[in-house]
Structures are given as C-alpha cells and as structure tokens.
C-alpha cells in the first residue's frame, strides 16, 4: 500500500498496545510518534501531514523536545492519527463511531484510572458489557453518588489532573447503563449522576485551563440536567460557565450566565445558599468589568440570601461547600479584583484562618489573592512571603490555574526588581513554570 493510499489513522492493533495506551495517558507525544513510526509505518512526513505540523516539528518532538501542551495541537494529533479522544483525556472526537461500545466498568479506585485497564479490544468491551448487565439498584446509585463525593474531595485536596481518566470512565459507564435502563425512576437518578460527572469532568479541564474541552463537558452536563428538568443543577452548571467566562476575560458573558443561573434556580425555588453562591458569581463578573456599583450590589444580594439560610433548608449536596468561609473569601476576591485591597485583605486573611487545611488547591488560590492584595498595599516583602506560601502549595497540587496566577504575580513584581525578596520569589516562580 502506498503512503498516499494509506489508511487515515493508526492501525487498531497499535491503539490497543499497552505501550501506546500508556504513552497516550501520559500525553508523551515523543513515544506516540516513535511508536507510530516503528509499529504503525507512520514516518515523520506522514505524521506531519496528518496532524498539520511541519516535519521538523515532528522530528523535534520525537527527540523529546519541545513537549506538546497546546490543546489545539493535541486535538489535531488525535484527529490526524485517529487516536480516540478518551485515550488522550479528551472528549470523544467527531469521527468516533457511535456504535463503538461504551466502557462498561465503574471506575471507583485510583488504580482503575489507568487507560491500560480502561480499554483493550472491542471484543473485551462486549464481554464486560454483557457481564455488567443493566440492572440498577438503589445501592448501585448510592455507590455512584459516593464516588462523586470522593472525587470532589480529592479534587479539592490535590487537583483534578490525576482524577480525570477515572471520572471520564465512570461517566461513560453511567451513560452506558442509562441507555439500557427502562425504569423511569432509575433513569432520572442516572441522568442526575451523569450530569454531575460531566460537570466534574468539565471542572477538571477548566482547572487545567483547557477551556474549549471544559465548555464541551459543561454543555453535556446541561443537556443531561435538562432531560430531567433539574433547574437547580442547570443553575449550578451555568454558574461554572460564568466563572469560566470570568477567567477568559468575558465579563459580559459571565454576568449574563450568572443571571441566567439565578433565573433557573428561582424556577425551582432555589435555596438561600444556592442563591448566595449565584450572586457571588455575578459579583465576579462585575468585578472583572470593573463596575464598582454593580459588584457591591451583587455582594449585598449574596450576603442577604446567605443570611436567610436555615438548618431545615433542602440544599443540594453540591452547593453545601458554600459556607461562611467561602462567602468571606469570595467577597474578598471580588473586592480585590476591583482594586479595593484595603477592604479585601482582612477578608481573605480571615477566610484562610478558617479554611480546611486539607483543601490544598483552594488554600493555594486564596493565598495568592492575599499576596496580591498585600502587594497592592505596597507591603512588598510581606506579599512575597505570602506568595511563597502559595508557591509551596502549588508544587504539591496539580492545578495549572493556580500556576497561571503565580506567573501573573511574577509579572506584578517587575516594578520591584530591586527588592531582594521579589527577585528571589520571581526566580522560584520561573522554576515552577519550567
């Protein structure tokens, strides 16, 4: 077969090879390209054409540098070599056949996140699907919900990078049994669980600053929640999209999405805690737009709703994280974004004193904001010491979002290049950035 008439992607035998599966899981494109050449007959020029890269870039990658981290390039490689999205931690690609059997095994332990265990051949998938059956029971639903709670806890403690393959695997499993379940009561519960897993997957991509993929999973979560008309969860996902828009400097989108979330929650008599969280998301959008009046109004609304919280409220489990500490720190962050460091600093400092020490990513994020407000107050050495604490946390938690904030702080230190503490911290941050 000539190269011009070759099949469009890697041979199926290579895609189920354990070494290829491991390379894809690690996004080790040097190994992927080497295996494609050695075992798939894909020479660098062919890889380059298929993936819209230059041959020299492919050759450099095969030698181990530079590493590929750009999501657009990763998606082009997946499409060009026909590597299924799940193998690279992506959503299913548009060319993947719907008939391919979905993964049918629940993934509830860290070691089960390994793609080597996640998929072998289609025949094995069929066997596992038959063995799994379609019978859903209340204990199964409770187990799935418990695993989601565990995923969120581990995400707070360590970041979502290592969790993502397990969460995607469980999402595929739940969607699979959902297709085979006819009982309407179980269908509703499974839709809700799938919506939560899709939102969690989107969140892990958002924290990795892979916004396009994150938005795709958030949208899938919205569709699943809409199937069962779960207005409060729809509000929850819209709140995630609002926060994402804030990070992308799309202030008007962030405000619109937050208000849409509030409308959705009101249709289902959203609890005061939920409404408080949603108004804080609106405050973030206004702060990003540097609208002082609207930011303060949204903060007042959040505080008003929070003050109405009662022990008898039927809060969804996913909003219970929004406690007094979270309200305080979010208020401080919104004020800090406005540039009101004098008001923001004591709020963030107070929240850090009461925030659980196990929430490593949250503490890293909030410590960065404390450092930023201290720098705005021209307490440079104190700000550098505080940012150093955030940097220490960032080295033990996998969160590109936190790392990006620290790189931003390094830029803020430029006017203080004569201060020894600033010079030392800038160097440490540069080392983290690699």
Secondary structure as UniProt FT lines:
FT   HELIX           3..5
FT   HELIX           12..15
FT   HELIX           18..25
FT   TURN            26..27
FT   HELIX           29..40
FT   HELIX           44..51
FT   HELIX           55..62
FT   TURN            63..64
FT   HELIX           71..81
FT   HELIX           85..88
FT   TURN            94..95
FT   TURN            98..99
FT   HELIX           110..113
FT   HELIX           115..118
FT   HELIX           122..132
FT   HELIX           138..158
FT   TURN            161..163
FT   HELIX           164..179
FT   HELIX           184..207
FT   TURN            208..209
FT   HELIX           211..227
FT   TURN            228..229
FT   HELIX           231..247
FT   TURN            248..249
FT   HELIX           251..267
FT   TURN            268..269
FT   HELIX           272..288
FT   TURN            289..290
FT   HELIX           292..306
FT   TURN            307..308
FT   TURN            311..312
FT   HELIX           317..319
FT   TURN            320..321
FT   HELIX           324..338
FT   HELIX           341..354
FT   TURN            357..358
FT   HELIX           360..376
FT   TURN            377..378
FT   HELIX           380..394
FT   TURN            395..396
FT   HELIX           400..412
FT   HELIX           414..416
FT   TURN            417..418
FT   HELIX           420..433
//
